[in-house]
Amino acid sequence: MLTKMHGKNMLQRFFGFSAGLCFGFLLHKGGVTKYDVIVGQLLLEDFTVLKVMISAVITGMIGIYAMKAFGWIKLHPKPGSAGMSIFGGLLFGVGFATLGYCPGTVAGALGNGYLDAVFGIVGMLIGAGLFAALFPKLQRSILSKGDFGDITLPRLLKVNEWLVIIPLCVVLFVLLKWIESRGL
């Protein structure tokens, strides 16, 4: 079904735009486009962001692998490395802690009319430009360290994907319920 969209750029753009609107709406409804909520998460005082992310991971994991099981999509995991993970995590963390927004929430905040989000959008554009300019040098040095390829947890464990997905979803759901029960 979805594999038939390849090459149909307008249809892909429509679905991408629609998914982005839905994502922004859900971020807004979840309350994570507010600066105070995000800073509260960083200060470990408000766990709204964590709850929304855990819910998204559970929904996404089940949804993606269900579509794969029905033959609607094919997954093409991108190769990774320790260098990419550490560099990306540090870069994301510094931007997130400095601005109080991540890329998704800054777009949602801009959609809500929060003017401080403009700085985030400008910063992301500048950062993306710098990264693109430095990418060849970074690729030869930091980003290629500790290459682990396109391995996934089910492939690493040599088990059916659902034998990882179901227990992981259960653990995440229990964690989500625990967070809720603690009033966090």
Secondary structure, DSSP 4 states (H G I P E B T S, - for coil): -GGGGTT-HHHHHHHHHHHHHHHHHHHHHHTTTSHHHHHHHHTTS--HHHHHHHHHHHHHHHHHHHHHHTTS----PPPEEHHHHHHHHHHHHHHHHHHS--HHHHHHHHHTT-THHHHHHHHHHHHHHHHHHHHHHHHHTTTTTTEEET--HHHHHTS-THHHHHHHHHHHHHHHHHHHHTT-
